[in-house]
Amino acid sequence: MRHIVSRLIQAAIATFGVITIVFFVMHVSGDPTLLLVPEGATAEQIADLRHQLGFDRPLPLQYLAYLADLLRLDLGQSLVQRLPVSLILGSRLPYTLELAAGALLVALAIGIPVGIAMAVWRGGVVERGLAAVVLAGQSLPTFWSGILLILFFGVTLRWLPTSGADSLASLIMPSLALGALAMSTFARMTRISVLDELGRDYVNAARARGLSMGATVARHVLRNAAIPVITVTALEIGNLLAGAVIVETVFAWPGIGQLAMQSIQARDFLVVQAVVLFVSVTYIGLNLLADLAYTAIDPRIRGQA
């Protein structure tokens, strides 16, 4: 319980720090009033709109007002769309969650088997071949792999739609592009964890009793090797949500990543702050859940808790 309380305090401090940094960075980036007034507006009209939006107040007062609104769970109103930020975020969030789930499925379905195979058949042709796949997934920038997928599967073969979120087929290429780096991370972590377990005495004892390598890995090794993978999973979900900004822009996917890019360009402060707040809280919450999952998987940690 002390550990959980300590983590909650750390999470609150981290969230407060993120909110503060994003608020001041956005507000010093420029005056959004100039983007909202009609062309040819007079200085008086600009000043009047600035007063209506509250941007004529000192920045510390604007910051305190924003914190007070957050305590009331009020994310404010979009400067551009003139709609509640919570409504805008809620309309885009399902698309990003769908994309993150698809990318996580790709990463787990490919990365964990690849990592196990690299550990079991280490030092051979299989490991070298799979290592090349992992290196490619780790090295290619997300925007570049997305463009390559569009050119090959969308333009050349015409198998998949190149943009939008009209069907399940539209999810395939963005999930592959977003999940490539996470796949490499899962593969490397699984390989390291499985190799560490394969060198332990209980594996030799199981093999001496006549169990095959596959049965030993499935019955004993994977459970003990799962804890580092769970840690990576919690972190990678947060990375997928953050990395969706680039992928959603490349594939015109209508999620919160695309919303964040559009809002940054329009200096729609409250929308950007809401997106960052959501991603940050999700990231921190997933790490806390990973800590709780340790005690359910590893009896040693449960005994120490």
Backbone bond lengths (Angstrom), bond angles and torsions (degrees), N, CA, C in turn:
res aa  C-N    CA-C-N  psi(-1)  N-CA   C-N-CA  omega(-1)  CA-C   N-CA-C  phi
1 M - - - 1.457 - - 1.537 111.04 -
2 R 1.354 115.31 -39.59 1.470 118.56 177.26 1.526 110.61 -61.78
3 H 1.319 115.64 -38.93 1.466 119.53 179.38 1.529 110.47 -64.46
4 I 1.334 116.76 -42.70 1.465 120.60 -179.64 1.524 110.66 -64.87
5 V 1.339 116.99 -43.75 1.455 120.26 178.80 1.521 110.59 -62.18
6 S 1.337 115.97 -41.68 1.463 119.68 178.18 1.517 111.27 -61.19
7 R 1.339 116.55 -42.91 1.461 119.85 178.88 1.522 111.60 -65.81
8 L 1.337 117.06 -36.85 1.463 119.89 178.13 1.529 111.36 -64.37
9 I 1.334 116.55 -39.39 1.462 120.11 177.51 1.529 110.26 -64.87
10 Q 1.333 116.31 -43.94 1.463 119.88 177.31 1.522 111.05 -61.28
11 A 1.336 116.20 -40.01 1.467 119.99 179.85 1.526 111.10 -63.88
12 A 1.334 116.19 -41.22 1.462 119.71 179.72 1.529 110.75 -64.19
13 I 1.333 116.81 -41.63 1.462 120.58 179.34 1.531 110.35 -65.00
14 A 1.334 116.66 -43.56 1.466 120.40 179.98 1.526 111.09 -63.38
15 T 1.330 116.54 -43.03 1.469 120.29 179.80 1.527 110.69 -63.91
16 F 1.316 116.44 -43.35 1.465 120.42 178.22 1.526 110.85 -61.16
17 G 1.329 116.70 -41.02 1.461 120.09 178.92 1.517 112.51 -63.94
18 V 1.343 116.42 -42.19 1.467 120.07 179.01 1.530 110.65 -63.71
19 I 1.326 116.22 -45.65 1.469 120.48 179.80 1.526 110.41 -58.68
20 T 1.322 116.86 -44.34 1.459 121.37 -177.54 1.524 111.61 -64.83
21 I 1.334 116.30 -46.53 1.468 120.06 -178.34 1.525 110.86 -62.64
22 V 1.339 116.29 -47.42 1.465 119.44 -178.21 1.521 111.00 -63.63
23 F 1.324 117.59 -40.17 1.468 120.63 -179.52 1.527 110.78 -58.80
24 F 1.323 116.65 -51.57 1.462 118.91 -175.09 1.526 112.07 -72.80
25 V 1.343 117.50 -35.44 1.468 118.98 177.88 1.520 110.67 -63.56
26 M 1.334 117.42 -43.21 1.457 120.37 179.81 1.527 111.41 -65.43
27 H 1.317 117.33 -39.42 1.464 119.76 -175.23 1.529 112.85 -75.53
28 V 1.320 117.55 -24.64 1.463 118.35 177.24 1.531 111.40 -90.11
29 S 1.337 117.07 -2.59 1.469 120.18 -178.77 1.529 112.62 -77.53
30 G 1.326 118.13 -16.07 1.457 120.71 179.50 1.519 111.37 150.12
31 D 1.294 115.40 167.28 1.464 122.46 -178.23 1.535 109.24 -92.48
32 P 1.343 118.44 114.05 1.472 119.81 -179.31 1.525 113.08 -69.68
33 T 1.322 116.67 -15.51 1.459 119.45 -179.35 1.522 111.48 -58.61
34 L 1.338 116.51 -37.13 1.460 120.90 -178.55 1.516 112.19 -66.21
35 L 1.340 116.96 -23.47 1.462 120.48 178.31 1.527 112.22 -87.06
36 L 1.332 116.16 -17.17 1.464 120.05 -174.07 1.526 112.98 -96.54
37 V 1.305 116.96 -25.01 1.468 119.09 -178.40 1.530 109.81 -76.93
38 P 1.333 117.49 151.03 1.471 120.35 177.57 1.524 111.34 -66.39
39 E 1.296 115.92 157.36 1.457 121.02 179.48 1.537 109.98 -62.23
40 G 1.317 116.07 135.34 1.455 121.18 -179.64 1.514 113.95 84.49
41 A 1.336 117.99 10.93 1.463 120.71 -179.72 1.524 110.32 -64.93
42 T 1.301 116.39 146.06 1.460 121.99 179.58 1.526 110.30 -79.89
43 A 1.318 115.59 165.01 1.463 120.75 178.80 1.527 110.89 -61.90
44 E 1.329 115.77 -33.91 1.474 119.40 178.60 1.524 111.00 -66.88
45 Q 1.330 117.61 -40.91 1.465 121.16 178.75 1.529 110.56 -65.55
46 I 1.328 116.32 -39.99 1.459 120.17 178.66 1.528 110.50 -64.03
47 A 1.328 116.01 -44.24 1.464 120.08 179.79 1.524 111.03 -64.79
48 D 1.338 117.27 -37.42 1.462 121.23 179.29 1.526 111.29 -64.65
49 L 1.353 116.77 -43.51 1.461 120.16 178.68 1.525 110.74 -67.18
50 R 1.324 116.34 -38.11 1.464 119.85 178.43 1.525 110.29 -61.98
51 H 1.329 116.45 -37.75 1.469 120.28 178.23 1.527 110.87 -68.84
52 Q 1.346 117.13 -41.49 1.465 120.64 179.20 1.530 111.32 -60.90
53 L 1.321 116.79 -38.16 1.466 120.84 -178.84 1.527 112.59 -81.89
54 G 1.311 116.85 -11.95 1.455 120.43 178.58 1.508 114.62 85.60
55 F 1.322 117.39 12.56 1.451 120.52 -178.08 1.527 113.31 -82.89
56 D 1.307 116.67 -2.67 1.464 119.07 177.43 1.530 111.59 -88.12
57 R 1.336 116.43 -6.75 1.457 119.95 178.03 1.532 110.21 -79.25
58 P 1.333 118.38 157.73 1.472 120.48 175.45 1.529 111.00 -57.88
59 L 1.311 116.67 145.24 1.464 121.50 -175.67 1.534 113.11 -58.67
60 P 1.344 119.83 -41.24 1.475 118.90 177.08 1.533 112.85 -58.80
61 L 1.344 117.22 -37.18 1.459 119.64 178.45 1.536 110.65 -67.94
62 Q 1.325 117.25 -39.29 1.458 120.03 176.25 1.525 110.40 -61.71
63 Y 1.321 116.05 -38.58 1.466 120.69 -179.66 1.528 110.99 -66.15
64 L 1.319 116.92 -44.96 1.466 120.14 179.44 1.531 110.69 -64.46
65 A 1.330 116.99 -37.56 1.460 120.04 177.71 1.526 110.78 -65.25
66 Y 1.328 116.34 -38.40 1.469 119.88 178.25 1.526 110.74 -65.30
67 L 1.332 117.86 -42.62 1.465 120.65 177.96 1.528 110.79 -63.16
68 A 1.330 116.74 -39.25 1.467 119.91 178.97 1.531 110.65 -63.39
69 D 1.326 116.48 -40.45 1.474 119.74 177.20 1.529 111.02 -63.84
70 L 1.343 117.16 -39.88 1.462 119.95 179.32 1.523 111.46 -63.20
71 L 1.320 116.74 -38.68 1.469 120.10 178.43 1.518 111.26 -62.95
72 R 1.341 116.72 -27.13 1.466 121.06 175.70 1.527 111.72 -91.38
73 L 1.352 115.88 9.59 1.472 122.44 -178.20 1.525 111.57 59.09
74 D 1.317 115.40 32.58 1.459 121.60 178.21 1.526 108.30 -106.24
75 L 1.326 117.46 111.84 1.457 122.06 -179.21 1.521 112.33 -84.64
76 G 1.312 118.04 -4.08 1.455 121.32 177.12 1.514 113.12 88.79
77 Q 1.328 114.95 -167.33 1.461 122.43 -177.05 1.519 109.34 -121.49
78 S 1.318 115.66 137.99 1.462 121.15 178.55 1.520 110.63 -61.11
79 L 1.329 116.28 134.49 1.456 120.74 178.97 1.523 111.71 -71.00
80 V 1.327 116.15 -29.74 1.464 121.19 -174.79 1.524 111.49 -92.28
81 Q 1.346 116.04 -51.65 1.459 120.00 -174.77 1.527 113.19 -85.51
82 R 1.340 116.95 -13.59 1.469 121.27 179.48 1.527 112.03 58.44
83 L 1.320 115.85 36.51 1.455 122.74 177.36 1.521 108.82 -126.58
84 P 1.342 118.47 156.06 1.463 119.44 176.16 1.534 111.17 -57.77
85 V 1.320 116.00 135.97 1.467 120.37 -178.60 1.523 110.79 -61.40
86 S 1.323 116.69 -37.02 1.465 119.71 179.76 1.524 111.48 -61.97
87 L 1.336 117.14 -36.41 1.462 121.28 178.18 1.527 110.75 -67.87
88 I 1.328 116.75 -43.11 1.466 120.71 179.28 1.520 110.30 -64.78
89 L 1.331 116.43 -45.81 1.467 120.73 -179.88 1.522 110.82 -63.49
90 G 1.328 116.84 -40.48 1.457 120.37 -179.88 1.516 113.18 -64.96
91 S 1.345 117.21 -31.78 1.464 120.08 179.67 1.526 112.18 -74.48
92 R 1.343 117.15 -27.03 1.469 120.97 -178.31 1.518 112.81 -94.72
93 L 1.329 117.13 -25.67 1.459 121.08 -172.84 1.526 114.26 -59.15
94 P 1.338 120.52 -42.69 1.475 119.33 -179.59 1.528 113.21 -57.14
95 Y 1.322 117.52 -34.44 1.467 119.98 179.45 1.525 111.32 -66.79
96 T 1.334 116.41 -42.14 1.465 119.55 179.25 1.519 111.38 -68.29
97 L 1.324 117.89 -40.23 1.457 120.72 177.47 1.528 111.00 -63.49
98 E 1.318 116.11 -38.58 1.467 120.18 177.17 1.524 110.74 -63.74
99 L 1.326 116.51 -43.29 1.460 120.34 179.16 1.520 111.21 -66.59
100 A 1.333 117.80 -43.58 1.462 121.21 179.49 1.523 110.92 -63.71
101 A 1.340 117.40 -39.07 1.465 120.69 178.07 1.528 110.89 -65.13
102 G 1.333 116.51 -42.24 1.459 119.77 177.75 1.512 111.94 -63.64
103 A 1.342 117.24 -42.55 1.457 121.01 179.13 1.528 111.43 -66.43
104 L 1.340 116.88 -39.01 1.464 120.16 178.43 1.522 110.83 -66.00
105 L 1.327 116.84 -39.29 1.467 120.72 177.33 1.527 110.59 -61.72
106 V 1.319 116.65 -44.06 1.470 120.81 177.42 1.525 110.39 -60.95
107 A 1.332 116.09 -46.23 1.466 120.62 -176.95 1.523 112.19 -63.79
108 L 1.334 116.81 -43.13 1.461 120.24 -179.26 1.530 111.85 -72.49
109 A 1.328 116.23 -43.55 1.463 120.52 -176.49 1.518 112.32 -65.19
110 I 1.327 116.85 -29.41 1.463 119.95 179.96 1.527 111.25 -99.96
111 G 1.328 117.03 -44.53 1.449 120.51 -172.04 1.517 114.65 -66.26
112 I 1.348 118.18 -44.37 1.464 119.84 -177.00 1.527 111.75 -67.81
113 P 1.342 120.97 -49.40 1.474 119.28 175.91 1.528 113.08 -58.66
114 V 1.332 116.62 -39.05 1.468 119.53 178.66 1.529 110.11 -63.67
115 G 1.329 117.43 -43.51 1.459 120.31 178.84 1.520 112.49 -63.33
116 I 1.337 117.07 -40.95 1.468 120.34 178.01 1.525 110.32 -64.00
117 A 1.335 116.58 -45.04 1.463 120.41 -179.74 1.528 110.93 -62.52
118 M 1.320 117.69 -39.90 1.465 120.37 179.22 1.519 111.70 -65.60
119 A 1.340 117.04 -32.43 1.461 120.25 179.06 1.532 111.69 -76.72
120 V 1.323 116.96 -42.92 1.468 120.81 -176.67 1.523 110.78 -69.92
121 W 1.336 116.65 -42.50 1.475 121.05 -179.01 1.527 110.87 -106.31
122 R 1.319 115.45 45.22 1.461 120.08 -177.20 1.539 111.01 -66.97
123 G 1.326 114.33 147.14 1.451 119.96 176.19 1.514 114.99 82.05
124 G 1.338 117.67 0.15 1.454 120.35 -176.73 1.514 112.67 -112.52
125 V 1.321 114.71 -169.32 1.455 121.15 -178.93 1.532 110.69 -65.60
126 V 1.335 115.86 -36.36 1.465 120.00 -178.44 1.528 110.59 -61.37
127 E 1.316 116.52 -46.85 1.463 119.14 -178.81 1.525 111.18 -65.01
128 R 1.324 117.32 -41.14 1.466 119.20 -179.08 1.531 110.98 -65.00
129 G 1.329 116.70 -40.02 1.460 119.64 178.79 1.518 112.32 -66.02
130 L 1.324 116.53 -43.94 1.459 120.22 179.44 1.521 111.49 -70.26
131 A 1.333 116.56 -32.10 1.462 119.73 177.79 1.530 111.09 -62.36
132 A 1.333 116.68 -33.71 1.466 120.20 177.34 1.523 111.02 -65.47
133 V 1.345 116.62 -38.87 1.464 120.86 177.48 1.529 110.32 -64.90
134 V 1.324 116.02 -44.00 1.465 120.25 179.87 1.524 110.65 -63.90
135 L 1.324 116.53 -41.31 1.460 120.21 179.63 1.529 111.52 -64.04
136 A 1.336 116.21 -39.44 1.469 119.62 178.36 1.524 110.87 -64.25
137 G 1.340 116.84 -43.91 1.457 119.75 178.66 1.507 113.19 -64.63
138 Q 1.328 116.62 -30.74 1.456 121.10 -179.12 1.522 111.88 -80.95
139 S 1.327 117.25 -28.83 1.463 121.04 -171.23 1.522 113.56 -90.60
140 L 1.328 117.49 -34.88 1.458 119.80 -175.21 1.526 110.80 -71.68
141 P 1.332 118.51 125.50 1.469 119.92 174.00 1.526 110.48 -61.61
142 T 1.310 116.06 149.44 1.459 120.45 -175.70 1.526 112.15 -60.52
143 F 1.318 116.53 -42.30 1.468 118.58 -178.10 1.530 110.45 -67.00
144 W 1.349 117.35 -33.34 1.460 120.46 -178.97 1.525 110.98 -72.92
145 S 1.336 117.29 -44.60 1.464 119.95 177.58 1.520 110.63 -63.81
146 G 1.340 117.28 -34.49 1.463 119.88 176.46 1.514 111.91 -63.98
147 I 1.333 116.51 -43.24 1.465 120.18 178.20 1.520 111.21 -64.01
148 L 1.335 117.35 -41.35 1.469 120.80 178.60 1.528 111.20 -61.94
149 L 1.326 116.35 -42.25 1.467 119.97 178.29 1.528 110.91 -62.79
150 I 1.321 116.48 -41.88 1.466 120.08 178.81 1.522 110.65 -62.45
151 L 1.335 116.65 -45.38 1.471 120.14 -178.58 1.520 111.73 -63.99
152 F 1.336 116.89 -39.42 1.469 119.41 -174.78 1.531 112.15 -82.53
153 F 1.345 116.30 -57.12 1.465 119.56 -174.26 1.536 113.01 -83.63
154 G 1.329 116.38 -26.90 1.452 118.85 -177.50 1.505 114.68 -93.78
155 V 1.343 116.31 -46.31 1.457 120.54 -175.07 1.518 111.83 -90.11
156 T 1.345 117.81 -49.20 1.465 121.16 -175.74 1.529 112.02 -75.57
157 L 1.325 116.88 -55.76 1.468 120.39 -176.59 1.530 112.93 -86.65
158 R 1.315 117.49 -23.02 1.466 123.14 -178.27 1.534 112.35 57.05
159 W 1.317 115.26 37.37 1.459 119.83 178.74 1.529 112.08 -86.61
160 L 1.321 116.70 -34.00 1.464 120.63 -171.76 1.521 110.47 -128.78
161 P 1.337 117.21 148.55 1.477 120.15 175.77 1.526 110.74 -66.81
162 T 1.308 116.13 144.71 1.461 121.11 -174.76 1.522 113.85 -88.74
163 S 1.321 118.16 -13.06 1.461 119.58 -178.03 1.521 109.81 -158.42
164 G 1.336 114.59 168.70 1.454 119.91 177.48 1.512 113.07 85.05
165 A 1.339 115.17 179.32 1.467 122.19 -179.68 1.517 109.70 -136.01
166 D 1.332 115.22 49.53 1.460 120.07 -173.74 1.526 113.73 -82.36
167 S 1.341 117.47 -24.17 1.459 120.12 -175.61 1.518 109.61 -151.45
168 L 1.323 116.06 174.75 1.461 120.99 177.90 1.520 111.07 -63.85
169 A 1.337 117.06 -31.68 1.469 120.53 178.43 1.529 111.05 -62.62
170 S 1.337 116.64 -29.07 1.465 120.26 179.83 1.526 112.01 -67.56
171 L 1.338 116.61 -18.19 1.460 121.21 -176.95 1.526 112.30 -84.38
172 I 1.322 118.48 -19.49 1.469 121.53 -170.10 1.522 111.96 -64.88
173 M 1.332 117.46 -55.87 1.465 119.37 -177.17 1.526 113.39 -64.94
174 P 1.351 120.25 -44.39 1.467 118.37 176.38 1.532 112.77 -60.36
175 S 1.337 117.17 -36.50 1.470 119.92 179.35 1.522 111.07 -66.45
176 L 1.325 116.91 -40.44 1.461 120.23 177.99 1.523 111.37 -65.04
177 A 1.329 116.29 -44.33 1.461 119.75 -179.02 1.532 111.49 -65.47
178 L 1.328 116.61 -42.34 1.459 120.52 -177.87 1.527 111.68 -74.87
179 G 1.332 117.16 -33.24 1.457 120.64 -175.55 1.511 115.24 -86.35
180 A 1.333 118.78 -5.62 1.465 121.20 -175.12 1.520 111.99 -62.95
181 L 1.326 117.01 -48.04 1.462 119.92 -179.36 1.520 111.27 -66.33
182 A 1.336 116.94 -41.69 1.464 120.24 178.08 1.517 110.95 -63.74
183 M 1.332 117.50 -36.66 1.464 121.18 176.69 1.522 110.38 -59.07
184 S 1.322 117.28 -45.23 1.464 121.00 179.18 1.522 111.13 -63.09
185 T 1.323 116.16 -39.73 1.468 119.94 179.06 1.521 111.08 -64.66
186 F 1.327 117.32 -44.87 1.468 120.95 177.73 1.528 111.19 -62.25
187 A 1.328 116.87 -41.70 1.462 120.55 -178.57 1.530 110.63 -62.94
188 R 1.332 117.24 -46.58 1.464 120.71 -178.90 1.524 111.38 -65.80
189 M 1.336 116.46 -43.90 1.459 119.25 -178.92 1.526 111.21 -67.33
190 T 1.321 117.33 -40.69 1.468 120.41 178.48 1.517 110.77 -63.57
191 R 1.323 116.99 -43.27 1.468 120.47 179.03 1.518 110.94 -59.13
192 I 1.345 116.63 -48.33 1.466 120.08 -179.17 1.520 111.11 -62.03
193 S 1.317 116.33 -44.59 1.461 120.61 -176.91 1.526 111.65 -67.04
194 V 1.326 116.65 -43.28 1.472 120.08 179.61 1.521 110.65 -66.73
195 L 1.337 118.12 -41.88 1.467 120.99 177.70 1.526 110.98 -59.59
196 D 1.320 116.55 -39.84 1.462 120.03 179.10 1.528 110.97 -63.27
197 E 1.340 116.67 -40.28 1.458 120.21 -179.49 1.531 111.95 -73.93
198 L 1.316 116.92 -32.90 1.463 119.72 -179.07 1.530 112.15 -65.38
199 G 1.313 117.58 -21.74 1.460 120.41 179.01 1.511 114.10 -87.41
200 R 1.317 118.38 3.84 1.465 120.93 -177.38 1.532 111.49 -89.01
201 D 1.334 114.20 161.92 1.472 120.59 -173.76 1.519 112.74 -65.19
202 Y 1.324 117.61 -35.53 1.469 118.79 -175.71 1.527 111.24 -65.82
203 V 1.337 117.37 -26.49 1.464 120.31 176.38 1.523 109.90 -69.61
204 N 1.334 116.51 -43.86 1.469 119.88 177.69 1.518 111.14 -62.80
205 A 1.355 115.66 -37.90 1.468 118.56 179.17 1.521 110.70 -66.50
206 A 1.322 117.91 -41.00 1.463 121.30 178.75 1.518 111.09 -64.43
207 R 1.320 116.53 -41.03 1.469 120.01 178.35 1.524 110.64 -66.03
208 A 1.356 117.08 -36.20 1.463 120.73 179.25 1.520 111.61 -67.11
209 R 1.340 116.63 -26.77 1.471 119.54 178.23 1.531 111.68 -80.33
210 G 1.311 117.38 -1.48 1.458 120.51 176.01 1.510 114.96 102.16
211 L 1.335 118.14 2.83 1.461 119.58 177.63 1.521 110.41 -70.35
212 S 1.316 115.70 139.56 1.464 119.66 175.84 1.523 109.54 -71.82
213 M 1.325 115.97 165.12 1.453 120.03 179.27 1.527 111.11 -61.66
214 G 1.338 116.84 -41.30 1.453 120.05 179.70 1.516 112.21 -62.36
215 A 1.340 116.90 -43.32 1.463 120.45 179.31 1.524 111.04 -67.50
216 T 1.320 117.36 -38.08 1.469 120.92 178.61 1.517 111.26 -63.35
217 V 1.329 115.28 -43.39 1.462 119.58 179.54 1.526 110.65 -65.26
218 A 1.346 116.00 -44.59 1.464 120.20 -176.43 1.526 111.99 -68.43
219 R 1.338 118.16 -39.63 1.464 120.76 -173.10 1.529 113.16 -85.91
220 H 1.307 117.08 -33.21 1.460 119.48 -170.52 1.537 113.87 -121.36
221 V 1.310 116.65 -47.49 1.460 120.23 -169.43 1.527 111.93 -69.63
222 L 1.341 116.71 -45.05 1.459 119.67 -171.97 1.520 112.61 -62.13
223 R 1.321 117.18 -39.26 1.469 119.52 -179.50 1.523 110.91 -62.98
224 N 1.335 116.11 -43.89 1.462 119.62 -178.95 1.526 112.19 -72.99
225 A 1.322 116.06 -26.16 1.463 120.09 -179.44 1.526 112.41 -87.15
226 A 1.335 117.41 0.05 1.459 120.28 -171.63 1.521 113.68 -78.42
227 I 1.341 117.88 -25.00 1.463 119.74 -172.92 1.531 112.44 -61.91
228 P 1.337 120.12 -50.21 1.478 118.01 177.16 1.525 112.65 -60.83
229 V 1.323 117.06 -33.47 1.464 120.23 179.81 1.520 110.29 -67.55
230 I 1.337 117.68 -37.14 1.464 121.06 177.06 1.526 110.18 -63.61
231 T 1.334 115.95 -41.19 1.462 119.51 177.06 1.515 110.67 -58.78
232 V 1.328 116.11 -47.80 1.463 120.74 -179.68 1.525 110.60 -63.43
233 T 1.337 117.22 -37.88 1.462 120.47 -179.67 1.523 111.19 -61.02
234 A 1.335 116.02 -45.32 1.462 119.52 179.15 1.521 111.17 -60.99
235 L 1.332 116.27 -42.05 1.462 119.77 179.81 1.523 111.44 -69.74
236 E 1.329 116.23 -39.47 1.460 119.44 -175.68 1.524 112.39 -69.63
237 I 1.322 118.28 -30.66 1.470 119.35 176.49 1.523 109.56 -62.28
238 G 1.331 116.11 -42.78 1.459 119.08 175.18 1.515 112.27 -63.58
239 N 1.343 116.76 -40.00 1.465 120.34 177.42 1.522 111.61 -64.01
240 L 1.331 116.42 -36.91 1.465 119.98 179.75 1.529 110.77 -66.15
241 L 1.328 116.16 -40.44 1.464 119.13 178.41 1.527 110.90 -65.26
242 A 1.345 116.04 -40.24 1.462 119.33 179.02 1.524 111.22 -72.29
243 G 1.336 116.89 -40.46 1.460 120.59 -179.35 1.508 114.01 -71.31
244 A 1.326 116.69 -13.19 1.465 119.87 179.92 1.520 112.14 -64.58
245 V 1.339 117.77 -17.50 1.469 120.60 179.46 1.523 110.26 -57.70
246 I 1.331 117.07 -47.86 1.460 121.39 -177.03 1.518 110.53 -71.44
247 V 1.330 116.58 -47.41 1.471 120.54 -176.37 1.520 111.09 -63.58
248 E 1.319 117.08 -42.31 1.460 119.97 -179.93 1.524 111.75 -66.02
249 T 1.319 116.12 -30.88 1.469 119.08 176.43 1.517 111.08 -70.92
250 V 1.338 117.12 -42.59 1.465 121.12 -178.67 1.530 111.17 -65.64
251 F 1.319 116.85 -41.79 1.458 120.87 -175.21 1.528 113.36 -99.54
252 A 1.333 117.54 8.81 1.470 121.91 -178.42 1.525 110.54 51.31
253 W 1.324 115.40 44.95 1.467 121.71 179.34 1.531 108.45 -87.25
254 P 1.320 118.98 124.23 1.474 121.37 -170.08 1.523 114.86 -80.47
255 G 1.328 116.60 55.89 1.457 120.41 -179.93 1.515 111.86 -104.50
256 I 1.346 116.06 -166.86 1.454 120.06 -176.89 1.527 111.38 -74.16
257 G 1.333 118.13 -21.24 1.451 120.24 175.96 1.516 111.35 -66.07
258 Q 1.320 116.22 -48.42 1.459 120.39 175.91 1.529 110.54 -63.04
259 L 1.328 116.32 -39.43 1.458 120.80 177.59 1.520 110.78 -60.25
260 A 1.335 117.33 -41.41 1.460 120.71 179.67 1.523 111.17 -63.63
261 M 1.326 117.86 -43.50 1.464 120.89 179.11 1.521 110.78 -62.22
262 Q 1.320 116.91 -45.20 1.465 120.22 179.44 1.523 111.11 -63.92
263 S 1.324 116.57 -38.48 1.466 120.38 -178.13 1.526 111.72 -72.13
264 I 1.334 116.87 -34.43 1.467 119.76 176.80 1.519 109.86 -64.69
265 Q 1.320 117.15 -43.65 1.459 120.63 179.81 1.531 111.37 -64.24
266 A 1.340 116.50 -34.81 1.470 120.56 -179.70 1.526 112.62 -90.09
267 R 1.361 116.20 -0.72 1.468 121.83 -176.55 1.523 111.22 55.53
268 D 1.319 115.50 41.03 1.460 121.01 176.41 1.526 107.47 -84.61
269 F 1.342 115.59 83.35 1.452 122.58 -167.98 1.522 113.90 -52.74
270 L 1.314 116.14 -51.17 1.462 120.43 -171.66 1.522 111.92 -65.07
271 V 1.318 117.86 -34.58 1.467 120.45 178.48 1.527 110.38 -68.60
272 V 1.334 117.17 -44.16 1.464 120.90 178.73 1.525 110.12 -61.17
273 Q 1.318 116.52 -45.57 1.461 120.35 -179.61 1.526 111.20 -63.06
274 A 1.330 117.46 -36.43 1.461 120.41 179.39 1.525 111.10 -67.76
275 V 1.335 117.27 -40.26 1.467 120.81 178.96 1.523 110.40 -64.28
276 V 1.333 116.12 -46.38 1.464 119.90 179.72 1.525 111.05 -63.74
277 L 1.326 116.48 -40.10 1.464 120.54 178.71 1.524 110.45 -61.83
278 F 1.330 117.12 -44.04 1.464 120.39 179.91 1.525 111.14 -61.87
279 V 1.328 117.11 -48.09 1.468 120.64 -178.63 1.524 110.43 -63.10
280 S 1.327 117.32 -41.56 1.462 120.92 -178.49 1.522 111.76 -64.89
281 V 1.329 116.09 -47.48 1.467 119.43 179.88 1.527 110.93 -63.94
282 T 1.324 116.99 -38.64 1.468 120.27 176.93 1.515 111.18 -62.02
283 Y 1.335 116.33 -46.07 1.463 121.84 179.54 1.527 110.87 -58.05
284 I 1.316 115.99 -48.96 1.460 121.00 -177.73 1.529 110.87 -67.03
285 G 1.327 116.93 -41.34 1.455 120.35 179.46 1.512 112.92 -63.93
286 L 1.320 117.40 -38.70 1.460 120.89 178.99 1.531 111.37 -66.08
287 N 1.315 116.57 -37.25 1.468 119.09 175.69 1.521 111.53 -63.37
288 L 1.317 117.08 -39.16 1.457 120.61 177.77 1.527 110.74 -65.46
289 L 1.326 117.17 -42.18 1.462 120.42 177.04 1.524 111.80 -62.75
290 A 1.338 116.38 -35.90 1.462 119.52 177.32 1.522 110.90 -63.42
291 D 1.333 117.16 -39.73 1.463 120.27 176.64 1.524 111.29 -60.55
292 L 1.337 115.97 -42.12 1.465 119.75 179.52 1.524 111.15 -67.85
293 A 1.324 116.79 -33.65 1.468 120.13 -179.56 1.522 111.85 -67.80
294 Y 1.336 117.12 -28.23 1.466 119.48 179.17 1.527 111.25 -56.29
295 T 1.339 115.98 -45.25 1.460 119.88 -175.18 1.520 112.10 -66.92
296 A 1.349 117.01 -25.35 1.453 119.47 179.11 1.517 112.46 -80.81
297 I 1.335 117.35 -22.06 1.459 120.95 -175.74 1.523 112.02 -98.30
298 D 1.318 116.96 -43.29 1.465 121.00 -173.55 1.519 109.64 -107.43
299 P 1.341 118.76 111.16 1.472 121.53 -180.00 1.511 112.40 -60.00
300 R 1.334 118.46 -28.81 1.457 120.72 -179.68 1.523 110.36 -63.35
301 I 1.329 116.49 -43.22 1.455 119.72 178.95 1.516 110.54 -69.82
302 R 1.351 116.98 -36.84 1.454 119.92 178.69 1.524 110.67 -62.82
303 G 1.337 116.55 -34.76 1.454 120.44 179.62 1.511 112.60 -70.24
304 Q 1.343 115.96 -29.19 1.449 119.31 -179.05 1.518 112.76 -85.84
305 A 1.379 116.15 -19.41 1.463 120.18 -174.48 1.528 111.21 -68.91
